[in-house]
Every structure is written in structure tokens, then in C-alpha cells.
Amino acid sequence: MAKLEMLEHTLNCKTHADRAKDAAGEPSLAEMTRLGVALGGRAETFMGLSGLGDLVLTATGDLSRNRRLGLLLAAGEAPQAAMATLGHVAEGMLCAHEVAARAAMLGVDMPICQAVAELLQGRLAARDALARLMGRGPGVETGGLVDRSGQSGR
């Protein structure tokens, strides 16, 4: 019986971690897609290697500089200290603010990008960014493929 309980505990822990990753991944893809469509791109493009593929690799790859930077920030390191620890450039550190500003200019809702930009600028703590994002109610995260009326988009 003890082995069964250990297995169940292990599976539950893994499931919770997977759910946390899923909770961030799908809305992130939706944000990327909304911005791409607003800039004239095709939503389908983001379902391939240049969208979903890059997002998955960035979020899970041990060699991803952006992921390693995020882990340092989540552990409580200040942005500049995290960059020094990393020892080289993580492109997200340099472009998150510009992407968030461009999205705002175009009226594209990108709450994850906005929170990351504020976190990287030292204006928002990681726990506060998470609380803000988790505090958003459930919504349709379809990347602009389906509007609120259920009609197909681009």
C-alpha cells in the first residue's frame, strides 16, 4: 500500500507542475498569435516551429537563456543580478518592454508580456506578476482565431 501511495503522490506532484506549465503556455501562444495577426501575420504561422515550437523550446529547454533568466527571477534575483549570473544576453531582457509597448500601441491584450516587461524593469516582483496573471478571470485564449461571438477570425 505504501508504494501505491508514493506513486499517487508522485503523479499528483507531476500533474500539478504540468498544469502550471500548461496554464502559462496556452495563453502565451495566444498572446504571440494576437500580436502577429495585428501586425499582418497569419495565425497558422504560430502553430508551427516559429511559434509553438519556439515557445515550447524556450519554456522547457535547459539551454534556453530566457528560461534560465526566468528561473533566476522566480527565485528572487533582481533582473540585473540575474543577467550577471547568467553571464550572457537573454534576448527577452532586451525586447520584452518593446514588445509590450508595441502591443499596447496596437491595442493587443498581452498580459503575460506586460507582466514580464515590468518584472524585467524591476517594477514588479515575480510573485506579484503571478498573482496579477492568476487573478485575471477565465477568458477565451484563442490567439485571435475566434472572436467573442464564436465567429472564425483570420
C-alpha positions as CSV (number, residue, x, y, z in Angstrom):
1,M,0.0,0.0,0.0
2,A,2.9,2.4,0.7
3,K,4.2,2.0,-2.8
4,L,0.8,2.8,-4.3
5,E,0.5,6.0,-2.1
6,M,4.0,7.1,-3.1
7,L,3.2,6.6,-6.8
8,E,0.0,8.5,-6.4
9,H,1.8,11.4,-4.6
10,T,4.5,11.4,-7.4
11,L,1.9,11.5,-10.1
12,N,-0.1,14.3,-8.4
13,C,3.0,16.4,-8.0
14,K,3.9,15.9,-11.6
15,T,0.4,16.7,-12.6
16,H,0.4,20.0,-10.7
17,A,3.7,21.0,-12.3
18,D,2.4,20.1,-15.7
19,R,-0.8,22.1,-15.1
20,A,1.2,25.1,-14.1
21,K,3.2,24.9,-17.4
22,D,0.0,24.4,-19.4
23,A,-1.6,27.4,-17.6
24,A,1.2,29.6,-18.9
25,G,1.9,28.0,-22.3
26,E,-1.5,28.3,-23.9
27,P,-2.1,31.9,-23.1
28,S,1.5,32.7,-24.2
29,L,0.8,31.2,-27.6
30,A,-2.4,33.2,-27.8
31,E,-0.6,36.4,-27.0
32,M,2.1,35.8,-29.6
33,T,-0.6,35.0,-32.2
34,R,-2.7,38.0,-31.4
35,L,0.3,40.3,-31.9
36,G,1.4,38.6,-35.0
37,V,-2.1,38.8,-36.5
38,A,-2.3,42.5,-35.5
39,L,1.0,43.1,-37.4
40,G,-0.4,41.4,-40.5
41,G,0.8,37.8,-40.0
42,R,-1.3,34.7,-40.4
43,A,-2.5,32.9,-37.3
44,E,-1.5,29.5,-38.7
45,T,2.2,30.5,-38.8
46,F,2.2,30.5,-35.0
47,M,1.1,26.8,-34.9
48,G,4.5,25.8,-36.5
49,L,8.1,25.8,-35.5
50,S,8.3,29.6,-35.5
51,G,5.5,30.0,-32.9
52,L,4.6,26.9,-30.9
53,G,7.9,25.2,-31.5
54,D,9.9,28.2,-30.3
55,L,7.6,28.7,-27.3
56,V,8.0,25.1,-26.2
57,L,11.7,25.1,-26.6
58,T,12.1,28.4,-24.7
59,A,9.8,27.2,-21.9
60,T,11.3,23.8,-21.4
61,G,14.8,23.7,-22.9
62,D,17.8,23.6,-20.5
63,L,19.8,25.7,-22.9
64,S,17.2,28.4,-23.2
65,R,18.7,31.7,-21.9
66,N,15.3,33.2,-21.4
67,R,14.1,30.2,-19.4
68,R,17.3,30.3,-17.2
69,L,16.7,34.1,-16.7
70,G,13.1,33.4,-15.7
71,L,14.1,30.8,-13.2
72,L,16.6,33.2,-11.6
73,L,13.9,35.9,-11.4
74,A,11.4,33.4,-10.0
75,A,14.0,32.5,-7.3
76,G,14.0,36.2,-6.3
77,E,17.1,37.6,-8.0
78,A,16.9,41.1,-9.3
79,P,16.9,41.5,-13.1
80,Q,20.4,42.9,-13.4
81,A,21.8,40.4,-10.9
82,A,20.1,37.6,-12.8
83,M,21.7,38.8,-16.0
84,A,25.1,38.9,-14.3
85,T,24.6,35.4,-13.0
86,L,23.5,34.2,-16.5
87,G,26.7,35.7,-17.9
88,H,25.4,36.4,-21.4
89,V,22.4,38.1,-23.1
90,A,18.9,36.7,-22.8
91,E,17.0,38.4,-25.7
92,G,13.8,38.6,-23.6
93,M,15.6,41.0,-21.3
94,L,16.3,43.4,-24.1
95,C,13.0,43.2,-26.1
96,A,10.1,42.5,-23.6
97,H,9.5,46.2,-23.0
98,E,9.4,47.0,-26.7
99,V,7.1,44.1,-27.5
100,A,4.7,45.2,-24.7
101,A,4.8,48.8,-25.8
102,R,4.1,47.8,-29.4
103,A,1.2,45.6,-28.3
104,A,-0.3,48.4,-26.3
105,M,0.0,50.8,-29.2
106,L,-1.9,48.3,-31.4
107,G,-4.5,47.6,-28.7
108,V,-3.4,43.9,-28.4
109,D,-4.0,42.3,-25.0
110,M,-0.8,40.8,-23.8
111,P,-0.9,40.5,-20.0
112,I,1.9,37.9,-19.7
113,C,4.2,40.0,-21.9
114,Q,3.3,43.2,-19.9
115,A,4.0,41.4,-16.6
116,V,7.3,40.1,-17.9
117,A,8.4,43.5,-19.1
118,E,7.5,45.1,-15.7
119,L,9.3,42.3,-13.9
120,L,12.5,42.8,-16.1
121,Q,12.4,46.5,-15.4
122,G,12.3,45.9,-11.7
123,R,8.8,47.4,-11.3
124,L,7.0,44.2,-10.4
125,A,8.1,41.2,-8.2
126,A,7.7,37.7,-9.6
127,R,5.1,36.8,-7.0
128,D,3.1,39.9,-7.8
129,A,3.2,39.2,-11.5
130,L,1.9,35.7,-10.9
131,A,-0.8,37.0,-8.6
132,R,-1.9,39.5,-11.2
133,L,-2.0,36.9,-14.0
134,M,-3.8,34.3,-11.9
135,G,-6.3,37.0,-10.8
136,R,-7.5,37.5,-14.3
137,G,-10.7,35.7,-14.8
138,P,-11.2,32.9,-17.3
139,G,-11.2,34.1,-20.8
140,V,-11.0,32.9,-24.4
141,E,-7.4,32.4,-25.3
142,T,-7.6,31.6,-28.9
143,G,-4.9,33.8,-30.2
144,G,-7.4,35.8,-32.3
145,L,-8.6,32.8,-34.2
146,V,-12.1,33.0,-32.7
147,D,-13.7,36.2,-31.6
148,R,-16.1,36.5,-28.6
149,S,-19.1,35.8,-30.8
150,G,-17.6,32.5,-31.9
151,Q,-17.0,33.6,-35.5
152,S,-13.8,32.4,-37.1
153,G,-11.1,35.1,-37.5
154,R,-8.1,35.2,-39.7
